[in-house]
Amino acid sequence: MKLDCTQRMNKRFFIETFGCQMNKSDSELMAENLRAQGFSAAATEEDADIVIFNTCSVRNHAENRALSRIKAASVRKDQIIVVAGCMAQRIGTKIIDEGIASLIIGPYQTPIAGELLQLFFSSGQRVFLSQNTKDFHPRFNGVPSVKSAHFWHRWVTITHGCENFCAYCIVPYVRGKLISFPSATIVSYIELLASSGASEITLLGQNVNQYGQDSGDIPFFRLLEKAANVHGISKINFLTSHPKDFSRETLEVIRDYPNISRAIHLPLQSGSDRILCAMNRHYTTAHYYHIIADMERILGDYAISTDLIVGFPGETEEDFKMTLEMVRRIRFDEAFTYAYSPREGTAAFGLEETLSADEKTSRLNELIALQREISREKLIHRIDRREEVLVEAISKKSSEEVMGKTFLNHPVVLPGGSDDIGHMVKVKIVKVIGNTLYAERIP
Ligand code: SF4
């Protein structure tokens, strides 16, 4: 399809994002590059000339959902369908062959989606899946030209890719090797974001604790410290951590800087050492307990969330009970729980599944019920605490209330209005309804 410049400039795009925070961040970068190339955002998918699906490959379910959305969109023959992200990398050529998308862009090139669309219009090139270092594009597209609903918050990608090869995970195959961005560039970028009004940032990487290991740059805890020292940044989050690389120094930096979130996401995956070894996770449950003891000692007040997989091949009733026991002892604030689903191309794909779907569901339900109880008890424990809340939006239930998150990442509803959005407010927690804390404002 060849279009002249005027025809391209008038085109409107719509992006639908699947999966993790990394994809949300990549979608923002794509949108910025598209605008810089003269495209404009459409309000709805139907209004768009270009529909971009930024996809996830982590679970079968995520891929199937994206595929059915892509197929439904491909019926509208007047739109250009773009498939980007991890699923594009994994099965993009097949998608093009099936004729359900016009253009495929892998994770190395998503930040320049606008430029690739221009290339598509001028030359007809349809597949951009190189994982060659020379084709990798960093994640710093400058200050957004359009004020978003979450204008105070910016993602800051510090690493791309992963070389840990956890046995169940497709990420190293679709996102490629670990690439840490230079710390000086990251810090300058955060300074630029702060000077343009951002007050909250989230440092992103598949395993942020591995930052600098590939490039010999400063370790993660030093980068976190530098970010915390940037004037104007009042809240810093970081995702995701890996127990094998999580350091005591990171906890000490969190302790010393009140603008770093005390909510730590540390995927455990299983409470059985045998299963952790089979998952290629490179830590033991004893090591995990050791990190939790450090958190207690160094931080005192903190929130811990985790990821747990049930039904990994070979998981016995005994292994599962160990996971339950660990959940009971650690008392996570939140757990993202999954039944194991095999991903073609991963090391675990060839392993014989030892549980039926029903058995996995039954274990999953037991785990979810236990975690719900603990999560609620931990929320009740916050009553009467004084906290700071970063207000994010008007409450869905009342225009005289706003909702935000504490430094422990708990959702809170409090009296307020639109002027509070993007600002810190001091509150006292007064009650819990469902999974939400309710608070009153304090001076
Ligand atoms: S650390 Fe493991 S689970 Fe996380 S992205 Fe890398 S391979 Fe996947």
Boltz pocket constraint, residues with backbone or C-beta under 6 A from the ligand:
constraints:
  - pocket:
      binder: B
      contacts: [[A, 162], [A, 163], [A, 164], [A, 165], [A, 166], [A, 169], [A, 170], [A, 171], [A, 172], [A, 206], [A, 207], [A, 242]]
      max_distance: 6.0
